[in-house]
Amino acid sequence: MKACQGRIGRVFIIRLEDGDVVPGCIERFARENGVSVGQVILVGGVGGGEVVVGPRCSEEMPPQPMLLPVDGAHEVLGVGVLAPDEDGKPVLHIHAALGRSGQTMSGCLRPGVTTWLVGEVILYEILGVNVARVRDEASDFNLLEPGAAQ
């Protein structure tokens, strides 16, 4: 386990509009407002795109993602961690549960899904931490590294 301690800075309330792409629009907001590290909570609706629902084979490195399409409007509840990549650009890793007509899927919104009608976001800025998303050779993922130099 790796960890570091910080403190809550600003708190933003963001309304995503129909067609906004998650996580891109939240990352853009963070860049424009000087937020480097934070926690994101998302509620609302999504209506298009794809969700990563796991690796095709758990033993294979780097893993090949399984993608499922978001077919039509779904309710969404998500949580994510915003942290800078090795170039200092904020990158959001967000997982969510999506539901429609009694069926639920959950996964990573990294490839981008579109907001359906409205998405409500709370972004908690975290100050006083040195973290970065650093490329892991084996998995080819950008993993969160507490204590990493930015």
DATATA-V243658 format. One line per field, one symbol per residue. psi: psi as a letter, one per 20 degrees, with the letter a starting at -180 (. if undefined). Layout:
BEGIN
psi = ???
END
This chain:
BEGIN
psi = qqrrqaqpcqppppoqrpiqppighhggggghjkpgprqpppqcqqjraqppjrqhohippqqpqpppqonrpqqqorqrppqqaijjppppopqqppqpliqqqqapjgipqqpofqppppooppqkqnqqopppggikqnqpnpjqq.
END
